[in-house]
Amino acid sequence: MNKLIGIVLIVVGAFLFYKGWTQKDSMAGAAAEASAKVANAVDGGSRTPKHVIYMVAGGVIALVGIGVAMKRSTA
């Protein structure tokens, strides 16, 4: 059962990472990144474009999935 949950987490993580990657390469992603840089320069805030959040979350979920899939069952 752990292997199935791990595989599902890996697939979900890969999908989120891919979604973030495609948003980054799109025109909207470039505009979001540029506007975040300008806004951060103006008021000193720490805005993060949405595609970065998708990529980081996808990577973390995939790593957790790998850990769950590799874990030995104690039964």
Contact map, one row per residue, 1 for C-alpha under 8 A:
111110000000000000000000000000000000000000000000000000000000000000000000000
111111000000000000000000000000000000000000000000000000000000000000011010100
111111100000000000000000000000000000000000000000000000000000000000011100000
111111110000000000000000000000000000000000000000000000000000000000001000000
111111111000000000000000000000000000000000000000000000000000000010011000000
011111111100000000000000000000000000000000000000000000000000000111111000000
001111111110000000000000000000000000000000000000000000000000000011001000000
000111111111000000000000000000000000000000000000000000000000000010000000000
000011111111100000000000000000000000000000000000000000000000110111000000000
000001111111110000000000000000000000000000000000000000000000111111000000000
000000111111111000000000000000000000000000000000000000000000010000000000000
000000011111111100000000000000000000000000000000000000000100110000000000000
000000001111111110000000000000000000000000000000000000001111110000000000000
000000000111111111000000000000000000000000000000000000000110010000000000000
000000000011111111100000000000000000000000000000000000000100000000000000000
000000000001111111110000000000000000000000000000000001101100000000000000000
000000000000111111111000000000000000000000000000000001111110000000000000000
000000000000011111111100000000000000000000000000000000100000000000000000000
000000000000001111111110000000000000000000000000001001100000000000000000000
000000000000000111111111000000000000000000000000011111100000000000000000000
000000000000000011111111100000000000000000000000001000100000000000000000000
000000000000000001111111110000000000000000000000000000000000000000000000000
000000000000000000111111110110000000000000000000001000000000000000000000000
000000000000000000011111110111000000000000000000001100000000000000000000000
000000000000000000001111111011000000000000000000000000000000000000000000000
000000000000000000000111111111000000000000000000000000000000000000000000000
000000000000000000000000111111100000000000000000000000000000000000000000000
000000000000000000000011011111110000000000000000000000000000000000000000000
000000000000000000000011111111111000000000000000101000000000000000000000000
000000000000000000000001111111111100000000000000000000000000000000000000000
000000000000000000000000001111111110000000000000000000000000000000000000000
000000000000000000000000000111111111000000000000110000000000000000000000000
000000000000000000000000000011111111100000000001100000000000000000000000000
000000000000000000000000000001111111110000000000000000000000000000000000000
000000000000000000000000000000111111111000000000000000000000000000000000000
000000000000000000000000000000011111111100000011100000000000000000000000000
000000000000000000000000000000001111111110000010000000000000000000000000000
000000000000000000000000000000000111111111000000000000000000000000000000000
000000000000000000000000000000000011111111111010000000000000000000000000000
000000000000000000000000000000000001111111111110000000000000000000000000000
000000000000000000000000000000000000111111111000000000000000000000000000000
000000000000000000000000000000000000011111110000000000000000000000000000000
000000000000000000000000000000000000001111111000000000000000000000000000000
000000000000000000000000000000000000001111111100000000000000000000000000000
000000000000000000000000000000000000001110111110000000000000000000000000000
000000000000000000000000000000000000000100011111000000000000000000000000000
000000000000000000000000000000000001101100001111100000000000000000000000000
000000000000000000000000000000001001000000000111110110000000000000000000000
000000000000000000000000000010011001000000000011111110000000000000000000000
000000000000000000010000000000010000000000000001111111000000000000000000000
000000000000000000111011000010000000000000000000111111100000000000000000000
000000000000000000010001000000000000000000000001111111110000000000000000000
000000000000000000010000000000000000000000000001111111111000000000000000000
000000000000000110110000000000000000000000000000011111111100000000000000000
000000000000000111111000000000000000000000000000001111111110000000000000000
000000000000000010000000000000000000000000000000000111111111000000000000000
000000000000100110000000000000000000000000000000000011111111100000000000000
000000000001111110000000000000000000000000000000000001111111110000000000000
000000000000110010000000000000000000000000000000000000111111111000000000000
000000000000100000000000000000000000000000000000000000011111111100000000000
000000001101100000000000000000000000000000000000000000001111111110000000000
000000001111110000000000000000000000000000000000000000000111111111000000000
000000000100000000000000000000000000000000000000000000000011111111100000000
000001001100000000000000000000000000000000000000000000000001111111110000000
000011111100000000000000000000000000000000000000000000000000111111111000000
000001101100000000000000000000000000000000000000000000000000011111111100000
000001000000000000000000000000000000000000000000000000000000001111111110000
011011000000000000000000000000000000000000000000000000000000000111111110000
011111100000000000000000000000000000000000000000000000000000000011111110000
001000000000000000000000000000000000000000000000000000000000000001111111000
010000000000000000000000000000000000000000000000000000000000000000111111100
000000000000000000000000000000000000000000000000000000000000000000000111110
010000000000000000000000000000000000000000000000000000000000000000000011111
000000000000000000000000000000000000000000000000000000000000000000000001111
000000000000000000000000000000000000000000000000000000000000000000000000111
